[in-house]
Amino acid sequence: MPRVHEGKLDASNRRFAVIVARFNSLVTGKLLDGALDCLRRHGCPEDHVEVAWVPGSFELPLAASKLATTGRFDAVLCLGAIIRSETPHFDFVANETARGIARVSLDSGVPVTFGVVTTDDVEQAISRAGLRSGNRGWDAAMNAIEMADLIAGLKQA
């Protein structure tokens, strides 16, 4: 029988950084609410969470890198909303944001979760921020809790 490793959904002894893009704050504020609610409901004390605001989603990876390398956090959550418009700007921002967040996680060894909604319109973004399709901020927090516990367990294995 193989040895199985899984993270538990217990945030009581973990510290989290949450980075939120200010651009599209109607959406990102709801993502933040969802993430903080999730962390709280899974036992994370309020004083174990730090929130940093950045101008837009493109700036998430740099802030994530700075926070991940401090050694203060078990996981970093990145929350943003990138909504398509008439120019290819959406594609550049979405691609580089995703690539940057993934790179920070791999380079730092700290779980960095992707709570960035990428949608065709504002209605879809609002829906993914809690209106109809769940809350991607909550999902990013769940992933962060599980991955923080898993990584901690793998270090001891």
Backbone as JSON, one array per atom type, in Angstrom:
{
  "sequence": "MPRVHEGKLDASNRRFAVIVARFNSLVTGKLLDGALDCLRRHGCPEDHVEVAWVPGSFELPLAASKLATTGRFDAVLCLGAIIRSETPHFDFVANETARGIARVSLDSGVPVTFGVVTTDDVEQAISRAGLRSGNRGWDAAMNAIEMADLIAGLKQA",
  "N": [[0.84, -1.18, 0.0], [0.66, 2.19, -0.92], [2.19, 5.1, 0.56], [0.25, 7.8, 1.54], [-0.14, 11.26, 1.1], [-1.84, 14.03, 2.29], [-3.24, 17.27, 2.63], [-4.68, 18.8, 5.49], [-7.73, 20.52, 6.3], [-7.32, 22.62, 8.25], [-6.73, 25.59, 9.64], [-5.76, 26.63, 11.94], [-3.19, 26.84, 13.08], [-1.68, 28.24, 11.28], [-0.26, 30.8, 9.15], [-1.22, 33.42, 7.0], [-0.87, 35.33, 4.02], [-2.69, 37.69, 2.23], [-3.14, 38.96, -0.89], [-4.54, 41.58, -2.65], [-5.91, 42.82, -5.61], [-6.58, 46.16, -6.37], [-7.82, 47.22, -8.64], [-10.87, 46.83, -10.31], [-12.34, 46.66, -7.93], [-14.93, 46.27, -6.99], [-15.42, 43.63, -7.49], [-13.07, 42.36, -6.47], [-13.12, 43.03, -3.77], [-15.23, 41.46, -2.83], [-14.13, 38.95, -3.31], [-12.07, 39.03, -1.45], [-13.6, 39.16, 0.93], [-14.76, 36.59, 0.84], [-12.45, 34.95, 1.01], [-11.39, 35.67, 3.55], [-13.52, 34.9, 5.19], [-13.51, 32.14, 4.77], [-10.95, 31.41, 5.8], [-11.31, 32.15, 8.5], [-13.47, 30.47, 9.24], [-12.19, 28.06, 9.16], [-10.58, 28.05, 11.3], [-8.45, 29.89, 11.48], [-6.81, 32.35, 13.29], [-7.61, 35.83, 13.43], [-5.45, 37.56, 13.71], [-3.46, 36.22, 12.44], [-3.45, 36.71, 9.82], [-2.52, 38.73, 7.11], [-3.24, 41.46, 5.02], [-2.55, 42.73, 1.86], [-2.79, 45.38, -0.4], [-2.66, 45.88, -3.89], [-2.11, 47.76, -6.96], [-3.21, 46.51, -9.35], [-4.01, 43.33, -10.97], [-1.72, 42.54, -12.37], [0.36, 43.3, -10.72], [0.3, 41.51, -8.64], [2.09, 39.16, -8.59], [4.69, 40.21, -7.9], [4.31, 41.35, -5.32], [3.49, 39.02, -4.06], [5.84, 37.52, -4.21], [7.59, 39.01, -2.58], [6.27, 38.78, -0.09], [6.12, 35.97, 0.24], [8.78, 35.24, 0.53], [9.51, 36.2, 3.0], [9.33, 34.41, 5.05], [7.4, 34.44, 6.96], [4.9, 33.44, 6.41], [2.66, 30.72, 5.84], [1.28, 30.29, 3.55], [0.33, 32.1, 0.59], [-2.2, 34.09, -0.73], [-3.51, 35.13, -3.8], [-5.58, 37.54, -5.08], [-7.67, 38.72, -7.6], [-9.22, 40.43, -10.41], [-9.67, 40.1, -13.74], [-10.97, 41.47, -16.48], [-12.22, 41.01, -19.68], [-11.79, 43.24, -22.47], [-12.03, 45.44, -25.32], [-9.46, 45.28, -26.38], [-6.27, 43.55, -26.8], [-5.11, 43.63, -24.33], [-6.16, 42.28, -22.07], [-5.38, 39.57, -22.49], [-2.57, 39.68, -22.27], [-2.21, 40.61, -19.61], [-3.62, 38.66, -18.11], [-2.21, 36.27, -18.8], [0.47, 36.83, -17.98], [0.12, 37.39, -15.28], [-0.83, 34.92, -14.26], [1.37, 33.28, -14.92], [3.39, 34.55, -13.43], [2.49, 34.25, -10.76], [2.52, 31.45, -10.49], [5.27, 31.02, -10.81], [6.31, 32.31, -8.54], [5.41, 30.65, -6.49], [6.74, 28.23, -7.11], [9.46, 29.08, -7.04], [9.77, 30.03, -4.42], [8.89, 28.0, -2.76], [6.74, 28.22, -1.17], [3.27, 27.8, -0.85], [1.33, 29.47, -3.22], [-1.65, 30.74, -4.0], [-4.06, 30.91, -6.68], [-6.37, 33.14, -6.99], [-7.65, 34.6, -8.96], [-10.04, 35.92, -10.96], [-10.85, 35.5, -14.33], [-12.59, 36.85, -16.8], [-15.17, 37.27, -19.34], [-16.91, 39.39, -19.06], [-18.3, 41.88, -16.79], [-20.51, 40.88, -15.39], [-20.05, 38.08, -15.31], [-17.76, 38.1, -13.72], [-18.69, 39.15, -11.29], [-20.45, 37.14, -10.63], [-18.66, 35.03, -10.1], [-17.56, 35.94, -7.84], [-19.17, 35.41, -5.76], [-21.88, 35.81, -6.23], [-23.41, 33.93, -7.85], [-21.9, 31.69, -8.66], [-20.41, 30.45, -6.62], [-17.54, 31.47, -4.63], [-14.55, 32.62, -5.68], [-12.51, 33.61, -4.13], [-12.92, 32.36, -1.67], [-12.4, 29.75, -2.55], [-9.66, 29.99, -3.22], [-8.62, 30.39, -0.68], [-9.28, 27.96, 0.58], [-7.67, 26.22, -0.93], [-5.18, 27.24, -0.22], [-5.07, 26.7, 2.55], [-5.14, 23.87, 2.55], [-2.84, 23.27, 0.99], [-0.8, 24.5, 2.51], [-0.78, 22.9, 4.79], [-0.21, 20.4, 3.63], [2.37, 20.84, 2.48], [3.85, 21.4, 4.79], [3.64, 18.92, 6.02], [4.98, 17.3, 4.13], [7.56, 18.2, 4.4], [8.28, 17.04, 6.73], [8.18, 14.39, 6.18]],
  "CA": [[0.0, 0.0, 0.0], [1.49, 3.41, -0.97], [2.02, 6.13, 1.59], [-0.55, 8.89, 0.97], [0.01, 12.56, 1.75], [-2.93, 14.97, 2.02], [-3.33, 18.38, 3.56], [-5.93, 18.93, 6.25], [-8.35, 21.85, 6.21], [-7.23, 23.22, 9.57], [-5.88, 26.77, 9.51], [-5.6, 27.21, 13.28], [-1.78, 27.1, 13.4], [-1.05, 28.72, 10.06], [-0.26, 32.25, 8.87], [-1.54, 33.65, 5.6], [-0.86, 36.67, 3.42], [-3.7, 37.81, 1.18], [-2.84, 40.12, -1.72], [-5.75, 41.91, -3.38], [-5.81, 43.88, -6.62], [-7.56, 47.22, -6.2], [-8.54, 47.39, -9.89], [-12.1, 46.03, -10.26], [-12.55, 46.42, -6.5], [-16.28, 45.76, -6.77], [-15.26, 42.17, -7.51], [-12.0, 41.87, -5.6], [-13.57, 43.16, -2.39], [-16.04, 40.27, -2.53], [-13.19, 37.83, -3.24], [-11.42, 39.14, -0.14], [-14.58, 38.74, 1.94], [-14.86, 35.13, 0.78], [-11.21, 34.35, 1.51], [-11.29, 35.88, 4.99], [-14.55, 34.07, 5.8], [-13.03, 30.76, 4.72], [-9.86, 31.26, 6.77], [-11.9, 32.22, 9.83], [-14.28, 29.27, 9.5], [-11.3, 26.91, 9.3], [-9.81, 28.17, 12.53], [-7.34, 30.83, 11.44], [-7.01, 33.58, 14.06], [-7.56, 37.05, 12.62], [-4.11, 38.16, 13.76], [-2.54, 35.39, 11.64], [-3.69, 37.07, 8.42], [-2.15, 40.08, 6.69], [-3.79, 41.79, 3.72], [-1.83, 43.77, 1.13], [-3.48, 45.83, -1.61], [-1.81, 46.29, -5.01], [-2.95, 48.48, -7.93], [-3.94, 45.64, -10.27], [-3.61, 41.92, -10.96], [-0.36, 42.39, -12.88], [1.28, 43.53, -9.61], [0.18, 40.44, -7.65], [3.27, 38.3, -8.42], [5.8, 40.86, -7.18], [3.96, 41.4, -3.9], [3.51, 37.63, -3.57], [7.24, 37.13, -4.04], [8.12, 39.68, -1.39], [5.67, 38.21, 1.12], [6.45, 34.55, 0.36], [10.17, 35.06, 0.93], [9.76, 36.7, 4.35], [9.33, 33.3, 6.01], [6.35, 34.66, 7.96], [3.6, 32.9, 5.99], [2.55, 29.33, 5.38], [0.73, 30.36, 2.19], [-0.02, 33.43, 0.09], [-3.36, 34.08, -1.63], [-3.56, 36.24, -4.75], [-6.96, 37.78, -5.5], [-7.79, 39.76, -8.6], [-10.28, 40.28, -11.42], [-9.25, 40.59, -15.05], [-12.18, 41.41, -17.31], [-11.9, 41.25, -21.1], [-12.32, 44.45, -23.13], [-11.88, 45.39, -26.78], [-8.07, 45.2, -26.81], [-5.6, 42.33, -26.33], [-4.55, 43.88, -23.0], [-6.64, 41.2, -21.21], [-4.57, 38.37, -22.68], [-1.23, 39.91, -21.71], [-2.29, 40.7, -18.15], [-4.01, 37.35, -17.57], [-1.12, 35.31, -18.97], [1.64, 37.16, -17.15], [-0.28, 37.25, -13.88], [-0.84, 33.49, -13.95], [2.75, 32.8, -14.99], [4.13, 35.11, -12.3], [2.04, 33.63, -9.51], [3.05, 30.08, -10.48], [6.71, 31.11, -10.61], [6.59, 32.65, -7.14], [5.2, 29.45, -5.69], [7.83, 27.28, -7.38], [10.74, 29.63, -6.61], [9.83, 30.24, -2.97], [8.5, 26.81, -2.01], [5.56, 28.57, -0.38], [2.07, 27.76, -1.68], [0.74, 30.75, -3.63], [-2.86, 30.31, -4.69], [-4.55, 31.75, -7.77], [-7.75, 33.54, -6.81], [-7.86, 35.66, -9.94], [-11.07, 35.58, -11.94], [-10.62, 36.03, -15.68], [-13.92, 36.71, -17.38], [-15.5, 38.04, -20.54], [-17.66, 40.6, -18.72], [-18.45, 42.18, -15.37], [-21.51, 39.97, -14.82], [-19.38, 36.82, -14.99], [-16.83, 38.34, -12.61], [-19.5, 39.28, -10.06], [-20.96, 35.8, -10.35], [-17.58, 34.22, -9.53], [-17.19, 36.55, -6.56], [-20.13, 35.07, -4.73], [-23.29, 36.02, -6.56], [-24.08, 32.7, -8.28], [-21.01, 30.57, -8.96], [-19.45, 30.32, -5.53], [-16.64, 32.61, -4.45], [-13.19, 32.16, -5.98], [-11.67, 33.96, -2.98], [-13.09, 31.23, -0.75], [-11.68, 28.62, -3.14], [-8.22, 30.23, -3.07], [-8.29, 30.18, 0.72], [-9.33, 26.51, 0.82], [-6.47, 25.65, -1.52], [-4.04, 27.69, 0.58], [-5.07, 25.94, 3.8], [-4.76, 22.49, 2.26], [-1.46, 23.21, 0.52], [0.09, 24.83, 3.62], [-0.67, 21.71, 5.63], [0.46, 19.36, 2.85], [3.81, 21.17, 2.36], [4.43, 21.22, 6.11], [3.74, 17.48, 6.22], [6.0, 16.74, 3.25], [8.88, 18.57, 4.95], [8.57, 16.13, 7.85], [8.12, 13.01, 5.71]],
  "C": [[0.89, 1.25, 0.0], [1.2, 4.34, 0.2], [1.32, 7.32, 0.93], [-0.34, 10.15, 1.79], [-1.15, 13.45, 1.32], [-2.89, 16.08, 3.06], [-4.68, 18.4, 4.23], [-6.44, 20.37, 6.14], [-8.45, 22.48, 7.6], [-6.24, 24.38, 9.49], [-5.48, 27.36, 10.86], [-4.15, 27.54, 13.64], [-1.0, 27.64, 12.21], [-1.16, 30.23, 9.94], [-0.41, 32.44, 7.36], [-1.37, 35.11, 5.22], [-1.9, 36.64, 2.31], [-3.37, 39.1, 0.42], [-4.05, 40.35, -2.62], [-5.49, 43.04, -4.37], [-6.93, 44.89, -6.42], [-8.4, 47.44, -7.46], [-9.69, 46.39, -9.93], [-12.47, 45.67, -8.81], [-13.97, 45.98, -6.14], [-16.24, 44.23, -6.68], [-14.23, 41.71, -6.49], [-12.33, 42.03, -4.12], [-14.39, 41.97, -1.94], [-15.16, 39.02, -2.46], [-12.48, 37.83, -1.89], [-12.36, 38.71, 0.97], [-14.69, 37.22, 2.0], [-13.63, 34.45, 1.36], [-11.1, 34.48, 3.02], [-12.32, 35.03, 5.74], [-14.09, 32.61, 5.86], [-11.92, 30.51, 5.75], [-10.4, 31.24, 8.19], [-12.65, 30.94, 10.17], [-13.43, 28.0, 9.64], [-10.27, 27.12, 10.4], [-8.65, 29.14, 12.54], [-7.64, 32.07, 12.29], [-6.83, 34.81, 13.18], [-6.17, 37.67, 12.6], [-3.04, 37.31, 13.06], [-2.7, 35.67, 10.14], [-3.25, 38.52, 8.2], [-2.68, 40.28, 5.28], [-2.96, 42.93, 3.11], [-2.61, 44.11, -0.14], [-2.44, 46.27, -2.64], [-2.7, 46.97, -6.05], [-3.8, 47.58, -8.82], [-3.4, 44.22, -10.21], [-2.18, 41.71, -11.44], [0.68, 42.54, -11.77], [1.23, 42.44, -8.54], [1.45, 39.61, -7.5], [4.42, 38.95, -7.65], [5.51, 40.92, -5.68], [3.97, 40.0, -3.3], [4.93, 37.17, -3.32], [7.83, 37.73, -2.77], [7.57, 39.06, -0.11], [6.05, 36.74, 1.32], [7.87, 34.35, 0.89], [10.5, 35.62, 2.32], [9.9, 35.57, 5.36], [8.24, 33.42, 7.06], [5.06, 33.92, 7.65], [3.7, 31.46, 5.52], [2.0, 29.26, 3.96], [0.38, 31.81, 1.89], [-1.18, 33.27, -0.88], [-3.3, 35.32, -2.51], [-4.98, 36.37, -5.28], [-7.02, 38.95, -6.48], [-8.94, 39.47, -9.55], [-9.79, 40.93, -12.71], [-10.41, 40.37, -16.0], [-11.83, 41.84, -18.73], [-12.52, 42.57, -21.58], [-12.05, 44.32, -24.62], [-10.44, 45.24, -27.27], [-7.43, 43.91, -26.29], [-4.95, 42.48, -24.95], [-4.92, 42.75, -22.02], [-5.71, 39.99, -21.28], [-3.18, 38.53, -22.06], [-1.28, 39.91, -20.19], [-2.64, 39.34, -17.55], [-2.87, 36.35, -17.65], [0.05, 35.6, -18.03], [1.33, 37.07, -15.66], [-0.23, 35.79, -13.47], [0.58, 32.94, -13.93], [3.56, 33.28, -13.78], [3.76, 34.47, -10.98], [2.58, 32.21, -9.4], [4.56, 30.1, -10.2], [7.08, 31.42, -9.17], [6.45, 31.41, -6.26], [6.36, 28.46, -5.87], [9.17, 27.79, -6.86], [10.87, 29.72, -5.1], [9.58, 28.96, -2.17], [7.31, 27.03, -1.1], [4.34, 28.46, -1.29], [1.54, 29.16, -1.95], [-0.46, 30.4, -4.49], [-3.37, 31.39, -5.64], [-6.04, 32.01, -7.58], [-8.08, 34.71, -7.72], [-8.94, 35.19, -10.91], [-10.73, 36.26, -13.25], [-11.91, 35.78, -16.45], [-14.1, 37.58, -18.62], [-16.24, 39.33, -20.23], [-17.81, 40.73, -17.21], [-19.44, 41.22, -14.7], [-20.89, 38.63, -14.44], [-18.46, 36.98, -13.79], [-17.59, 38.43, -11.29], [-20.05, 37.92, -9.65], [-19.91, 34.94, -9.66], [-17.08, 34.77, -8.19], [-18.27, 36.36, -5.52], [-21.58, 35.21, -5.1], [-24.0, 34.71, -6.91], [-23.16, 31.49, -8.37], [-20.0, 30.31, -7.85], [-18.57, 31.55, -5.45], [-15.22, 32.12, -4.65], [-12.18, 32.59, -4.91], [-11.72, 32.87, -1.93], [-12.28, 30.04, -1.26], [-10.17, 28.78, -2.99], [-7.78, 30.01, -1.63], [-8.3, 28.69, 1.07], [-8.07, 25.84, 0.29], [-5.23, 26.01, -0.7], [-3.95, 26.91, 1.89], [-4.58, 24.52, 3.56], [-3.29, 22.38, 1.86], [-0.46, 23.55, 1.63], [0.29, 23.61, 4.51], [0.08, 20.58, 4.91], [1.97, 19.62, 2.8], [4.5, 20.99, 3.7], [4.63, 19.73, 6.4], [4.82, 16.84, 5.37], [7.4, 17.06, 3.74], [9.29, 17.6, 6.06], [8.63, 14.68, 7.4], [9.5, 12.44, 5.41]]
}
